[in-house]
Amino acid sequence: MRQESFDFLQKYLNNSSPTGFESEGQKLWLEYVKPYIDEYFVDTYGTVVGVINPQAEYKVVIEAHADEISWFVNYITPEGYIYLKRNGGSDALIAPSKRVNIYTNKGIVKAVFGWPAIHVRKVEQDKAPTIETVFLDCGASNREEVEAMGVHVGCVATFEDEFTVLNDRYYVGRALDNRIGGFMIAEVARMLKENGNQLPFGLYVVNAVQEEIGLRGAEMIAHRINPDVAIITDVTHDTQSPMYDKKTSGDIHCGKGPVIAYGPAVQNNVRDLIIRTAQEKEVPFQRSAVSRATGTDTDAFAYSNAGVASALISLPLKYMHTTVETVHKDDVDNVIKLIYETVLKIQDKQDFRYLS
């Protein structure tokens, strides 16, 4: 990876973009992608779309989502402790002893997820932390002091953990799900520009909001763009670490390449084009079965408008929805390459229907 790309990746991942509050991350993404697109637009809720060949009739989307899981302040006790609601799939089990940033109109307020010491608990009766039992401590003595800091019901909080590189092989941090996807589609746009590729169709590079609470950003932008083809990238579970059941979760490895999904929302002809491209360009890949729904923005695009030929290319990831989400460098490079090469294979006004 070139140094400028790595610097952007690190800056982008360290920035917070909670669901519904993605604008600061979107500004960073747009600043990076602007030199590689012809124009852009932003919708009402913050999805950013960079467009190449905006006048073209045939429209192809490459898409990732920009938001990360987080927490909402829900109740401040008279003693100054803060109870929360989830914003997306936040995991109370990993919360105790974590540091967080609470975002207020007065700036960031630092806080920690407190937890009673082992000495005072009946360990044999311990239960897993839940949203009802985890709480934040921002060093205040009472509710009035908390509120004086600018903290109120509805403020959003994210874990503080930042990006690192593990064993010179893995990228590690919070919110790789799915800002790493936003990085990858931005790199595709960069490669198209720097390699002088002239596309016969309009390419819409979409960094969508609000995926973590039901694919809402993709749902909105799919109707606005009304594309002909959509290639979505998101993360999927590496299943090699302990506690995964391969019989139900599949056999997916970090380091063995992008994961190409099979399922009703995945249009078979688009998927097969991706597979042929991977084989021709010698990009290693894996396969997954997703049953009724992919659980990604693929579903929102596929079933929008009159139906959009859509496919999913996933990045294997360890420890999803934790502060140590982990992906392999080689997989990141290969997802970028596979999307790039697939875009170059799509023909103007290509008909992906099964029958015509």
C-alpha positions as CSV (number, residue, x, y, z in Angstrom):
1,M,0.0,0.0,0.0
2,R,1.3,3.4,-0.9
3,Q,2.1,5.7,2.1
4,E,-0.6,8.3,1.2
5,S,-3.3,5.6,1.2
6,F,-2.1,4.2,4.5
7,D,-2.1,7.6,6.1
8,F,-5.7,8.2,4.9
9,L,-6.7,4.8,6.2
10,Q,-5.3,5.4,9.6
11,K,-6.8,8.9,9.9
12,Y,-10.2,7.7,8.6
13,L,-10.4,4.7,11.0
14,N,-9.4,6.7,14.0
15,N,-12.1,9.2,13.4
16,S,-15.5,8.5,14.9
17,S,-18.6,8.1,12.7
18,P,-21.5,6.7,14.8
19,T,-24.7,5.8,13.1
20,G,-26.7,8.9,12.5
21,F,-23.6,11.1,13.2
22,E,-21.3,10.2,10.3
23,S,-20.6,13.7,9.0
24,E,-17.0,14.1,10.3
25,G,-15.9,10.8,8.7
26,Q,-17.8,11.7,5.5
27,K,-15.9,14.9,5.2
28,L,-12.6,13.0,5.5
29,W,-13.7,10.5,2.9
30,L,-14.9,13.1,0.5
31,E,-11.7,15.1,0.8
32,Y,-9.7,12.0,-0.1
33,V,-11.9,10.9,-3.1
34,K,-12.5,14.3,-4.7
35,P,-9.4,14.2,-7.0
36,Y,-10.6,11.0,-8.5
37,I,-14.2,11.8,-9.3
38,D,-16.0,14.2,-11.7
39,E,-18.6,15.4,-9.2
40,Y,-20.3,14.4,-6.0
41,F,-23.6,14.8,-4.1
42,V,-24.7,14.3,-0.5
43,D,-28.2,13.2,0.5
44,T,-30.3,14.5,3.4
45,Y,-29.0,12.0,5.9
46,G,-25.3,12.2,4.9
47,T,-24.6,9.5,2.4
48,V,-21.8,10.8,0.1
49,V,-21.7,9.8,-3.6
50,G,-18.7,10.4,-5.9
51,V,-19.6,10.2,-9.5
52,I,-17.5,9.4,-12.6
53,N,-19.1,10.1,-16.0
54,P,-22.3,11.6,-14.5
55,Q,-23.9,12.2,-17.8
56,A,-24.0,8.5,-18.7
57,E,-27.3,6.7,-18.9
58,Y,-26.2,3.3,-17.6
59,K,-25.2,3.5,-13.9
60,V,-23.0,1.2,-11.8
61,V,-22.6,1.5,-8.1
62,I,-19.7,0.4,-5.9
63,E,-20.7,0.8,-2.2
64,A,-19.7,0.5,1.4
65,H,-21.1,1.9,4.6
66,A,-19.6,4.6,6.7
67,D,-21.2,4.2,10.1
68,E,-20.0,2.4,13.2
69,I,-21.8,1.0,16.2
70,S,-22.0,3.3,19.3
71,W,-24.1,4.2,22.3
72,F,-26.7,6.8,23.3
73,V,-26.8,8.4,26.7
74,N,-30.2,7.3,28.1
75,Y,-30.2,8.1,31.8
76,I,-28.0,10.0,34.2
77,T,-28.3,8.9,37.8
78,P,-28.4,11.4,40.7
79,E,-24.9,10.2,41.6
80,G,-23.6,11.0,38.1
81,Y,-23.4,7.6,36.5
82,I,-24.6,7.2,32.9
83,Y,-26.8,4.4,31.5
84,L,-27.0,3.8,27.8
85,K,-29.0,2.5,24.8
86,R,-27.4,0.8,21.9
87,N,-26.9,2.6,18.6
88,G,-26.5,-0.4,16.3
89,G,-25.2,-3.8,17.4
90,S,-23.1,-2.6,20.3
91,D,-21.9,-5.4,22.6
92,A,-22.3,-4.8,26.3
93,L,-20.2,-7.9,27.0
94,I,-17.0,-6.2,26.0
95,A,-17.8,-2.8,27.6
96,P,-16.5,-3.1,31.2
97,S,-13.1,-1.2,31.6
98,K,-13.3,0.3,28.1
99,R,-12.6,4.0,27.6
100,V,-15.1,6.1,25.6
101,N,-15.6,9.5,24.0
102,I,-18.9,11.2,24.7
103,Y,-19.7,13.8,22.0
104,T,-21.3,17.0,23.2
105,N,-21.8,20.6,22.0
106,K,-18.9,21.5,24.3
107,G,-16.6,19.0,22.8
108,I,-15.6,15.4,23.7
109,V,-16.1,14.3,27.3
110,K,-13.9,11.3,28.3
111,A,-15.5,8.5,30.3
112,V,-15.0,4.9,31.2
113,F,-17.2,1.8,31.5
114,G,-16.9,1.1,35.2
115,W,-17.3,-2.4,36.8
116,P,-17.2,-3.6,40.4
117,A,-13.9,-5.2,41.4
118,I,-13.6,-8.9,41.6
119,H,-13.0,-8.6,45.4
120,V,-16.6,-7.4,46.1
121,R,-18.5,-9.7,43.7
122,K,-19.7,-13.2,44.3
123,V,-17.7,-14.6,41.3
124,E,-19.6,-17.9,41.3
125,Q,-22.8,-15.9,40.7
126,D,-21.3,-13.6,38.0
127,K,-23.5,-13.0,35.0
128,A,-22.5,-11.5,31.6
129,P,-22.7,-7.7,31.4
130,T,-25.9,-6.4,29.8
131,I,-27.2,-3.1,28.6
132,E,-29.0,-2.8,31.9
133,T,-25.8,-3.3,34.0
134,V,-23.1,-1.5,32.1
135,F,-22.6,2.2,32.9
136,L,-20.3,5.1,32.2
137,D,-18.3,7.2,34.8
138,C,-17.1,10.5,33.5
139,G,-15.6,11.5,36.9
140,A,-18.5,13.6,38.0
141,S,-20.0,13.6,41.5
142,N,-23.6,14.1,40.6
143,R,-26.1,14.6,37.7
144,E,-25.7,18.4,37.7
145,E,-21.9,18.1,37.2
146,V,-22.4,15.7,34.3
147,E,-24.9,18.0,32.6
148,A,-22.5,21.0,33.2
149,M,-19.9,19.1,31.0
150,G,-22.5,19.2,28.2
151,V,-23.6,15.6,28.5
152,H,-27.4,15.0,28.1
153,V,-29.8,12.3,27.1
154,G,-29.2,11.6,23.4
155,C,-25.4,12.3,23.4
156,V,-23.6,9.6,21.4
157,A,-20.5,7.8,22.7
158,T,-17.9,5.6,21.0
159,F,-15.1,3.4,22.2
160,E,-11.8,5.3,22.2
161,D,-9.6,2.5,20.8
162,E,-7.5,3.4,17.7
163,F,-5.9,1.8,14.7
164,T,-2.8,-0.5,15.0
165,V,-0.9,-2.9,12.8
166,L,-0.4,-6.4,14.2
167,N,2.6,-8.5,13.3
168,D,3.1,-6.4,10.1
169,R,0.2,-8.5,8.7
170,Y,-3.1,-7.4,10.1
171,Y,-4.9,-4.1,10.5
172,V,-6.6,-3.8,13.9
173,G,-9.0,-1.3,15.4
174,R,-12.6,-0.4,16.0
175,A,-15.0,0.4,13.1
176,L,-13.1,-1.5,10.4
177,D,-16.8,-2.6,10.0
178,N,-17.1,-0.9,7.6
179,R,-14.9,2.2,7.1
180,I,-12.3,-0.2,5.7
181,G,-14.9,-0.7,2.9
182,G,-15.1,3.0,2.4
183,F,-11.4,3.1,2.1
184,M,-11.4,0.2,-0.5
185,I,-13.9,1.8,-2.8
186,A,-12.0,5.1,-2.6
187,E,-8.9,3.2,-3.7
188,V,-10.8,1.8,-6.7
189,A,-11.7,5.3,-7.7
190,R,-8.1,6.4,-7.3
191,M,-6.8,3.5,-9.4
192,L,-9.3,4.2,-12.2
193,K,-8.2,7.9,-12.3
194,E,-4.5,7.2,-12.1
195,N,-4.5,4.4,-14.6
196,G,-6.4,6.5,-17.1
197,N,-9.3,4.1,-17.4
198,Q,-12.2,5.4,-19.5
199,L,-15.5,3.9,-18.4
200,P,-18.4,3.6,-20.8
201,F,-21.0,4.1,-18.0
202,G,-21.5,6.2,-15.0
203,L,-19.8,4.9,-11.8
204,Y,-21.3,5.9,-8.5
205,V,-18.9,5.5,-5.6
206,V,-21.2,5.4,-2.6
207,N,-20.3,5.7,1.1
208,A,-23.6,5.1,2.8
209,V,-24.8,6.0,6.3
210,Q,-27.0,4.1,8.8
211,E,-26.2,0.5,7.7
212,E,-25.9,-0.7,11.3
213,I,-29.5,0.0,12.2
214,G,-31.2,-1.6,9.1
215,L,-29.5,-0.6,5.8
216,R,-31.3,2.7,5.9
217,G,-28.7,4.9,4.1
218,A,-28.4,2.4,1.2
219,E,-32.2,2.1,1.0
220,M,-32.5,5.9,0.5
221,I,-29.6,6.3,-1.9
222,A,-30.6,3.3,-4.0
223,H,-33.9,5.0,-4.9
224,R,-32.2,8.3,-5.7
225,I,-29.5,6.9,-8.0
226,N,-31.7,4.1,-9.5
227,P,-28.6,2.1,-10.7
228,D,-28.5,-0.8,-13.1
229,V,-25.8,-2.7,-11.2
230,A,-24.5,-2.5,-7.6
231,I,-21.4,-4.1,-6.2
232,I,-21.4,-3.9,-2.4
233,T,-18.4,-4.5,-0.1
234,D,-18.7,-5.2,3.6
235,V,-17.0,-7.4,6.2
236,T,-17.8,-11.0,7.0
237,H,-16.7,-13.3,9.8
238,D,-13.4,-15.1,9.8
239,T,-14.4,-18.4,11.4
240,Q,-11.0,-19.8,12.4
241,S,-10.7,-18.4,15.9
242,P,-12.2,-20.3,18.8
243,M,-15.9,-20.4,19.4
244,Y,-17.0,-20.4,15.8
245,D,-19.0,-23.4,14.4
246,K,-18.1,-23.9,10.8
247,K,-21.2,-26.0,10.2
248,T,-23.3,-22.9,10.7
249,S,-20.9,-20.1,10.0
250,G,-18.9,-21.5,7.1
251,D,-15.2,-21.9,6.7
252,I,-13.8,-18.4,6.1
253,H,-10.1,-17.5,6.6
254,C,-8.4,-14.1,6.9
255,G,-5.6,-14.0,4.4
256,K,-7.2,-16.3,1.8
257,G,-8.9,-13.6,-0.2
258,P,-12.3,-11.8,-0.8
259,V,-15.5,-13.7,0.0
260,I,-18.0,-13.9,-2.8
261,A,-21.6,-14.4,-1.6
262,Y,-24.3,-16.8,-2.8
263,G,-27.9,-16.1,-1.9
264,P,-31.3,-14.9,-3.3
265,A,-30.3,-11.2,-3.1
266,V,-27.1,-11.8,-5.1
267,Q,-27.7,-11.7,-8.8
268,N,-26.1,-14.8,-10.3
269,N,-24.8,-13.2,-13.5
270,V,-23.1,-10.4,-11.6
271,R,-21.6,-12.8,-9.2
272,D,-20.4,-15.1,-12.0
273,L,-18.7,-12.1,-13.7
274,I,-16.9,-11.4,-10.4
275,I,-15.8,-15.0,-10.1
276,R,-14.6,-15.1,-13.8
277,T,-12.7,-11.8,-13.2
278,A,-11.0,-13.2,-10.0
279,Q,-10.0,-16.4,-11.9
280,E,-8.6,-14.5,-14.9
281,K,-6.7,-11.9,-12.8
282,E,-5.5,-14.6,-10.3
283,V,-7.2,-13.0,-7.3
284,P,-7.7,-15.6,-4.6
285,F,-11.3,-15.8,-3.3
286,Q,-13.6,-17.7,-1.0
287,R,-17.3,-18.4,-1.2
288,S,-20.1,-18.0,1.4
289,A,-23.8,-18.9,1.5
290,V,-26.1,-16.2,3.0
291,S,-29.6,-17.8,2.8
292,R,-32.5,-15.4,3.0
293,A,-30.6,-12.2,3.3
294,T,-27.0,-11.0,3.2
295,G,-27.5,-8.7,6.2
296,T,-25.6,-6.0,4.2
297,D,-26.5,-3.1,2.0
298,T,-26.7,-5.6,-0.9
299,D,-30.2,-6.4,0.2
300,A,-31.3,-2.7,0.1
301,F,-29.9,-2.2,-3.4
302,A,-31.1,-5.6,-4.8
303,Y,-34.7,-5.0,-3.9
304,S,-34.9,-1.3,-4.7
305,N,-36.8,0.3,-7.5
306,A,-37.6,-2.4,-10.1
307,G,-34.7,-4.6,-8.9
308,V,-31.0,-3.9,-9.2
309,A,-28.5,-6.5,-10.3
310,S,-26.4,-6.7,-7.1
311,A,-23.6,-8.7,-5.7
312,L,-21.5,-8.8,-2.5
313,I,-17.7,-9.0,-2.1
314,S,-16.9,-9.3,1.6
315,L,-13.6,-8.8,3.5
316,P,-12.9,-11.5,6.1
317,L,-12.7,-10.0,9.6
318,K,-12.0,-11.3,13.1
319,Y,-13.8,-10.1,16.2
320,M,-16.7,-8.1,14.6
321,H,-18.2,-5.4,16.7
322,T,-15.3,-5.3,19.1
323,T,-12.5,-2.7,19.5
324,V,-10.0,-5.1,18.0
325,E,-11.6,-5.9,14.6
326,T,-8.9,-7.5,12.6
327,V,-8.3,-7.9,8.8
328,H,-5.4,-9.2,6.7
329,K,-3.5,-6.7,4.6
330,D,-3.5,-9.1,1.6
331,D,-7.3,-9.4,1.7
332,V,-7.7,-5.6,1.7
333,D,-5.4,-5.3,-1.4
334,N,-7.3,-8.2,-3.1
335,V,-10.8,-6.8,-2.5
336,I,-9.6,-3.5,-4.0
337,K,-8.1,-5.3,-7.0
338,L,-11.2,-7.5,-7.5
339,I,-13.7,-4.6,-7.5
340,Y,-11.4,-2.6,-9.8
341,E,-11.0,-5.4,-12.3
342,T,-14.7,-6.2,-12.2
343,V,-15.7,-2.6,-12.9
344,L,-13.4,-2.7,-16.0
345,K,-15.2,-5.9,-17.2
346,I,-18.7,-4.4,-17.1
347,Q,-20.0,-3.3,-20.5
348,D,-22.2,-0.3,-21.3
349,K,-25.8,-1.3,-21.0
350,Q,-24.9,-4.8,-20.1
351,D,-28.0,-6.9,-19.6
352,F,-27.7,-9.1,-16.5
353,R,-31.2,-10.6,-16.7
354,Y,-31.5,-14.4,-16.7
355,L,-33.9,-14.3,-19.6
356,S,-34.4,-11.7,-22.3
